[in-house]
């Protein structure tokens, strides 16, 4: 029989990538963590981690065990939440959301949802996807409004911890230019035509994605500023520091007077969706978010 406590220890090792950091999180010694992992390996008859100079990495049996541990933890959290709610007459809904999606998609959805369910108590957590999805998985949030760029969604089909991804809308990235820029009045601009430009970017993920697209277009990005605030980046465009790239949902952060021009395909886009747990009834909220995603304006400008 696999010991649940040892599964918890392995989860922490997988999360932190080392025995020392896992021990700090668990308030025990690295030796105790190592002993628990070794005992788990003896029970299974297989190695669950591999140790190297880079830290600790999961083996394939270890990865399967951590997936199972996530599912068990989520189920226990869900049961605990259900038990807590038995003594409460208030329905509660916790939503984790990234900023621009929350600002543009949540208000209309919550207005309709709260009108239909006046007893509902809503809590909002402002978090990026890498922080919000684990909260849904663990049961600390009911829904995560999330996004990803190129590639598959962050939740795999058949996710063992019970998460589901529902696509809401596509959010293309748009150029933000000074009004005197040579492309300020263009219908669209190819990224390759911007090889000599300097960039100011308001999101670290946008910078990473733009680097990949620039590499495909045959040039290296020249970045003057890589910030974490869209309004700050757009303000720097107005100051003449460079040009920027903002998601369509964030164009209301662009100061008046700047030009917004679409990039020609292939262009980077954010794929926005909602992540829920199969263990919780969130269908009504998902319906309203899908309505908000399908009815949002084609542009914020």
Residue, then its C-alpha position, 0 to 999 in steps of 0.5 A: x500500500x502506498x503511504x499518502x504522507x510519502x506521496x505528499x513528500x514526493x509532491x513537495x520534492x517535485x514542486x521545489x526540485x530539491x530535497x532541501x527546499x522540500x524539507x523547508x516547506x514541510x518543516x522537517x530535515x532533508x534527511x527525513x525527506x530523503x528517507x521518506x522518498x527511499x521508503x516510497x521507492x522500496x514499496x514500489x520497487x522502482x526509482x521515483x526520482x533521479x539525482x544530479x548536479x541540477x537537482x532532483x528530477x522525477x522519473x516516469x514512475x515518479x511523474x505518475x505518482x505525483x499526478x496521482x498525488x495531485x488528484x488525491x489532494x484535490x479530492x480531499x480539498x474538495x471534500x473538506x470544502x463540501x463539509x465546510x459548506x454544509x454548515x453555511x447557507x451561503x454559496x461561494x465561488x472563488x475565481x482566479x484571473x489574470x488582470x486584463x482578462x478579468x477586467x474585460x471578461x469578468x464584469x459582464x459575466x458576474x453581473x449576469x451570474x449574480x443577478x440570477x444567483x443573488x445568494x452567491x458570494x464571489x471571491x476574486x484572486x488576481x493571479x497569472x496562469x502559472x499560479x492560478x491553475x494549481x489553486x483550481x487543482x488543489x480546490x482553493x479556487x473553483x475557476x481560473x480565467x487563464x491563457x496560453x500562447x502557441x502550443x497546446x492548452x495548459x491542461x491536457x485532455x484526461x488530466x488526472x487531477x480532474x481539470x478541464x480547459x474550455x476555450x473562450x476566445x482568441x486575443x491577438x497581439x497588436x502593435x502600438x506605435x508613436x503617431x509619427x511612425x512610418x507604419x502608424x496608418x498601415x492596415x497591417x505590418x509584417x514583423x520582418x519589417x520591424x527588424x530595426x525597431x526597439x521594443x518596450x514590452x509590458x509582459x515577460x511572456x509577451x517578450x518570450x513569444x515575440x523573441x520566437x516569432x522574431x527568430x522565425x522572421x530572421x532577426x533578433x529583438x532589440x528590447x529597451x524595456x521588458x516590464x510587467x505593466x501594459x500601461x507603463x509600456x504604452x507610456x514609454x511608446x508615447x515617450x519615444x523609447x520604442x514600439x510595443x505589442x499589446x494583447x487586444x484585451x489590454x488596448x484600453x491601457x494605450x494612452x490617446x494619440x498612439x497608433x494601434x496596428x494589427x500584425x500580419x499573420x503569422x502573428x502571436x495571439x493569446x488563447x484565452x480559456x477557463x479552467x475548472x475542476x470536474x469535481x465542482x459545479x461551475x457550469x453557470x459561471x462558465x456559460x456566462x464567461x463564454x458569452x462574455x468571450x463571444x460578445x467582447x468588442x473586436x477592438x478596445x480602441 
